[in-house]
């Protein structure tokens, strides 16, 4: 069964130490607040992390949808249906789509792991926001997956081709596909980006049509959907958990709850990929420390003045760069504070030892 979910010889080799410990492999297919659903050769099992794993893992080390894990199957009373298991370890991740945890913290929230393609989903309605797409793309490129922009609800747009062209001009080196899921338009072209055995993740705002896409792929109403608000064309949360499902063509797809925004963290390479055109302009400035203001030979200011660089795109680049810098500075301060607390505790222990002599 797990071969259908991407199990490979490389994974079997990485799992060997866990096999010797008597554990079995599985892939996390559902993540909820009260635990996980893991697919194994024995079928689907309800699972929870071991106390040791929870104690040793930081937020990024907790199991996530897409993870390959080592489990032990728990004995159960004969009167109880199904099975349960304990997760003891997480196999090394090939890729991971992450965001900064909600609340301004510098910790990482893992959305999905071991993904090959990231479908950045946006609706062709009044809520279409190129700046938000840039943010999603930065996180997608940073994850190690191949991003594809998916523009849904093409049937509601007066000129979907023109809107797609505008997004394509901004999404450098990234395919842009328009779909109308309920009418079946564009689905085949979209699925062509997912090869058998590959895993893709759907990311985007609430109401963008992610769950509708999954239902269209599967040919059944598996994921719950709700209409967007007519007042502002913005969506309402429908999907309440992350779930990995098999596609008819042999690929896999992760549906995720809608996110109004992705807080970037450790995404310098992703940002450079999204704004490669601006990175080249910055490199063409006469001075390496150009502030892009009144300095002579500033390629950025020249591009803004002759219209080859969109001021909104430049502002987005600056905003996201400043956001990343602020997160890094906060992380550095937190690390220094932790170091000082460690040194203080160490000195207190040493002083207690001296006092006891």
N, C-alpha and C positions, 0 to 999 in steps of 0.2 A: 504493500500500500504506500509506504513512504517514498518509493521510487517516483510515484506520480507527483510528489511534492518537492522533488528536486534532490533527493538523496543520491550521493555519488561516491565513487571510490575515494576521492579526496576527503570527503566527510567521514567515510568509514575509517580511514587512516587516522584522522584527528580524533575519532571517537575511541580508538583502541584502548587507551588507558582506562576509560570509563567502563568499557565492556569487561575488562579484567576485574573491575570492582563489582561486577554483577548488575550494572545498570543497562537500560535499554535506551535507544535513541528515539526522539520524537521531534516534531516541529510544532511550534505554537501557532494555532490558527485563530484563536479568539482570545482577546484580552479584555477582562472586565474588572471591576473594582474588587470583587470577591474571589478572584482567581483566574485560571486559564483553562482553555480547552486545547489539548495537545493530541495530534494525530500520530499514532504509532502502528507497528505491525499487528498489534493486538486490538486495533480499533481506536476510537477517540476516548480519551481519558480526561476527567476533571483533575486538575493539578494545582498544587500550591508550592511555592518555593520552600526549601528547608530553612530552619531557623538560622543555620550557619550561613547559607547563601544570602539571606536577608541582612544578616549582621555585617558580613564582609563587603557587600555590594553597595556602591554609591548608586544614585538614581540611574545613571547610565548603565549600571551593571545589573539592574533588575531585568527579568525576562520581558521580552516584547514580541509582538506579532512578527513572525518570520524567523525567529530564533530557532536554532537547532539546540536541543537540550538533552541532558542525561537524566533519566528518571528511574525511580524504583516504584514498582506497583504495590499499592497498599492492599493488605488483606481486607476483605469486607464480609459482613454478615450475609448469609445466603438470602435473607429477606430483602436486601437492598439491590435494586437494579443498577446496571452500569458499573463503572470502575473509577477508582481514584488513584492518584500517584503523587509522588513528591519529586520536585525538581531539585537536583543537587548541583548541577553545573550548566553553564552556557558555553557552547562551542564558539571559537573565534568567529567574529562577524566579518563577512567580505565587505559589506557596505552597511550604512545606517543613515536613515533620514531623521535628523534631530532638529530640535528648536530649543531656544532658551525657555526654561520653565516659567510658567505664568507667575506674576507677582514681583518681577524685577530681580529675581535671584540670578546667580551666575551658574546654577546647576543646569544640566542638560536633560531634556525630556526626549526619550526615544519614541518616535512614531512608528517606524517599521524598520526591519533589518533584512539583510541578505536580499536586497532588491536590485533588479537590473534596469528597470525603466521607471521613471516618475512621471505620471500624467498630471500636469499642472492644469486643473480644470477651472474655467471661468465661463460665465454665462454671457451671451450676446444680448444683454439687456441694459437698463440704465445703470446697473451696478458694475459694469465692466470698467476695470481700473488697471491701466497699464503699469502704474507704479507698484501696485500690489503684486502683479504678475512678476515684475522684476525681483521682488523680495522672495517670492516662492522659487523662482529660478535659481537665485543665488544659493538657497538652501539645497535645492535639488542637485545642482552641479557639485556642491561640496559633499553631498552624500556618497558620491561615486557612481550614482545611477545615471542613465541617459535620459535627460528631460524631453518631454514632448508636450507642447501647449495644446490643450483640447478646448476649443470654443464650442460650448453647447448651446442648445436652443436656437439653432440657425434659422429655424422656421419663424421665429419671432422678430428677426432682424430685417430691416428694409434693404440692406446691402451687406450681407455677411462676407462677401468676397473682399470688399473694400476694408471692412473692419479687420479681417484676417491679414490682409496685406500690411496694415498699420502695425499690428502686433508682430508680424514676421520681421518687419524692419527693425523692431526693437529687440526681438528674441534672436540674437545672433547665433548662427550654427545650431539652431533648434527647430525641428519640424513643427509646423502649426497645422492642426487638423480641425475642420469645422464639422459638427455633427448635429443631427436632430434625432435624438435617440428614439423617441416614440414613433417617429416615421421610418426608422431604420436607416436614415441617411448618414453616410460617413463611417458607419460602424466597421465595415470590412477594412477600410483603409486604416482605421485606428488599430484594429487587432493585428494588422500586418506588422506592427512594430514590436509585437510580443511573440517570440519564438517558443516552441514547445519546451517546457521545463524552466522558462524564465518567469520571474516574478515582477509584477509592476505594482505601484502604489498610486492611489488616487488622492491628490491633495488639492485643497481649494476651500473657498468660503462655503458657509451654509447656503443651501438653495442653488448651488451651481449645477446640480444635476448629477452628482457622483453616484448616488444610489440608483438613480434612474438608468445610468449607463450600465451598471452591473446587472440590473434586471434585464436590460436589452441584450447584453452579452449572453446571459443564461437562458433567455427565452421564458422567464418566469418571474413573478413578483416576489422575489426572495427578500429584497431589502425594502424596508418601509420608506415611503416618500411622502412629502407634504408640499403643498403649494407655497410659493413665495408670497411675501406681503405685497399687496397691491399698492400700498401707500408709498413705498420707496424702492421696490424691486429687490429688496434684500431678503435673504433666506432665513428660515427658522431651523434650528437643530433637529435632525431626524435620526441619523445614525448616532447611537449612544455608546458604541464600543468599536474597537478595531477588529476586523475579521478578514481572514485569508480564505479565498474560495477558488476552486478549480474552474477553469474556463473550458468550454467544449473543445477548443483547439489544442489543449495540452498545456497552456500557460496557466499562471496563477495571478490573482489580483487581490489587493488589499484595499478594502473600503475603510475610510476613516471619518470620524466626526468632523464637521466643518470648523474651520479656523478663520476668524476674522483677520488674523495677522500671524506671521511667523516671526518670533523673536530670534534674530540671527546670533549665533555663537560659534566662534572658531571657523568663520566662513570666508576668510580672506581669498582663498583660491576660487571659491564659488562667485564671489563678488567680481573678481578679475575676469572670470569667464563671461559673466553677464554684460559687463561694461568694457569689453575688450577694445571697442572703438575709442572710448575715453582714455583707457590706459595707454593706448598708442599716442593719443594727443598729448597726454601728460609727459610721455617719454620724448616727444618732439619739442618740448619747450626749451628755450635757450639755456635756462638755469635749472639745475637738478632740484633746487629747493624753491622753485617758483610757487608763489602763493596764488597765481592765476587772478591777480588783481590788475595793478598798473605796471607790472614788470615788462620790460621790452622783450620781444621775441616769445610771447606767451601764445602757444598754439591753441590752447583751450579758449582764451578770450577771442582769438581770431576766428575760431570756428563758431563761437556764439554770435559774433558780429556779422559773419557772412551767412548765417542761417543753416550751416551744415550740422550744427549741434543744437538739439532741442533744449531750451533752457530748463524745461521740466525734468528732462532726463539728467541733465547736469546736477540739478538740485537733488534728485533722487540718489545719484551717486554719492554726493556729499553727505546726505542724511544717513545713508546706510553705512558709509565709511565711519562717520562720527559715532554711530551707534555701536559698531564693532569695537572701536577704540575705547569707548566708555565701558563696555563689558570687560574688555581686557584689563583696563585699569582697575576696575572693581575686583576682578579676580586676583590681580597682583596684590591689592590691599588686603584682601581676605587671606591670601597665602602668608603675607607678612604678619598679620594679626595672629594667625594660627601658629606661626613660628615663635612669636613672642610669648604666646600662652604656653607653648611647649617648653621654652627655655625657663619661664617662670616656675612651671611645675617641676622641672628637673632641678632647679636651684633649691626649691622647697624640700624636695626629697633628700638632696645632698645635705642640706642644713639639718634635717631631722636625723640623718645618720650620724652627723657630727655631734648633735646634742645627746644622742643615746650612748655615745662612747664614754 
